[in-house]
Amino acid sequence: MIDNPFEMVVLIVLIMAIAGVMRAKYKSHRTADSQIESAETGQLREEVRKLKDRVAVLERIATDKNHLLEQEFERLRDS
């Protein structure tokens, strides 16, 4: 196939250069994807926190005695 050692060295260097370019391109895509995922993760964490707060309020309402619930409704109406 390749009889000349110089041609073999040139071929190896060419292959390594192409592999380096491909690795850099792949790494930049991964970095961009991870930044997008980080932003999305922050938004999801905030949404989960809000949902947990809402569930806590609903649990308090569901387990509260009737007279306390009525007082809370009256307080909310007055505000």
C-alpha positions in Angstrom: 0.0 0.0 0.0 2.4 2.7 1.2 6.0 1.9 0.5 7.6 5.2 1.4 8.0 6.0 5.1 7.7 9.7 4.4 4.2 9.1 2.9 3.3 7.1 5.9 4.3 9.9 8.3 2.4 12.5 6.2 -0.7 10.2 6.3 -0.4 9.8 10.0 -0.1 13.5 10.6 -3.0 14.2 8.3 -5.2 11.6 10.2 -4.2 13.2 13.5 -5.0 16.7 12.3 -8.4 15.6 11.0 -9.1 13.8 14.3 -8.1 16.9 16.3 -10.5 19.1 14.3 -13.3 16.7 14.8 -12.6 16.4 18.5 -12.6 20.2 18.9 -15.9 20.5 17.0 -17.5 17.8 19.1 -16.3 19.3 22.3 -17.7 22.7 21.4 -21.1 21.2 20.7 -21.0 19.4 24.0 -20.1 22.6 25.8 -23.0 24.5 24.2 -25.4 21.7 25.0 -24.3 21.6 28.6 -24.8 25.3 28.9 -28.3 25.0 27.6 -29.0 22.1 29.9 -27.6 24.1 32.9 -30.1 26.9 32.1 -32.9 24.5 31.7 -31.9 22.7 34.9 -32.1 26.0 36.8 -35.5 26.7 35.5 -36.7 23.2 36.4 -35.4 23.5 39.9 -37.2 26.8 40.4 -40.4 25.3 39.0 -40.1 22.3 41.4 -39.5 24.6 44.3 -42.7 26.6 43.5 -44.7 23.4 43.1 -43.4 22.1 46.5 -44.5 25.4 48.1 -48.0 25.0 46.5 -48.3 21.4 47.6 -47.3 22.4 51.2 -50.1 25.0 51.2 -52.6 22.5 49.8 -51.6 20.0 52.4 -52.0 22.6 55.2 -55.5 23.4 53.8 -56.5 19.8 53.5 -55.4 18.9 57.0 -56.5 22.1 58.7 -59.6 22.1 60.9 -62.7 23.7 59.4 -62.8 26.7 61.6 -59.1 27.5 60.9 -59.9 27.2 57.2 -62.8 29.5 57.4 -60.7 32.1 59.3 -58.0 31.9 56.6 -60.6 32.5 53.9 -62.0 35.5 55.8 -58.5 36.9 56.2 -57.8 36.5 52.5 -61.1 38.2 51.6 -60.3 41.1 53.9 -56.9 41.7 52.3 
